[in-house]
Amino acid sequence: MVFSTEPAWGDIDEAFVQEYQNAVVYSDREQETILHEGAVRLLPNGWVELPSGRFLSPNAVHHIDTYSERES
């Protein structure tokens, strides 16, 4: 029997990744504290990946506002 070294959910997870080129990530409901502005990737587990390779915890993020390129 042959077993793969690749995770079984790897390809499926990528199907649920949401990418936004123009977003604002807030840590509070009042929108007073901005954690990041710009491109982000929202991962299926709730973590937010930044272009720098850093991640924001789901516990740190209150919400994300996204904008189309036409609105900016």
N, C-alpha and C positions, 0 to 999 in steps of 0.2 A: 504494500500500500504506500502511496506517495502523498506527502503532506506539503502544502504550500507554506513558504515562510512569510508570504504576504498576508496581512490581515484581511479577513473575509469582508469586512465592512468598508474597507478603504475606498473602493470605487463607488459604493452606494453613498457614503458620506459626502463625497464631492458633488453629487447630484443635488444635495440639500444646502450647499454653501451659497450664500447670497453675497454678491459683490456690489459695492456702491462706490462710484467715483467721486461723488460730491455729497458728503454727509457731515453731520455734527453730532457728536456723542456727548450726552449730558449725564451728570451724576446725580442730578436732583430734578424734582418735578417742576420747580420754579424756573428752570433753565438759567440759573445763575452761574453754575459751575460747568464749564466746558472741559471735557477731557481730551477731545481731539476734533480737528476739523480736516476734512479731506477724504481720501480714499480709505475704505475699510472693507474687511471680509467678515461676515457674520457666520460663524461656524455652527454646525448642528447642535453642539453641546452648549451653546450660549456664549462662548468666549468670542471676543472681538479681536481680530488680527489687524495690526497696523502695518503700513508699508515698511516700517523700520524692522519688522520681525518681532516686535513686542506684542504682548497680548493684554487685553483688559478683561478682568474677571467679570462674570455675569453679576456678581454681588456689587461691583463698583459702578455698573452702568444702569442708569434709570431708564433711559430711552435713547433712541437714535432717530433724528430727523434726516430724511433723505431728500435730495433735490435733483431734478433733471438738469442737464447741462444748459438748457434754455432758460431756466429760472435764475441761474447765477449771474 
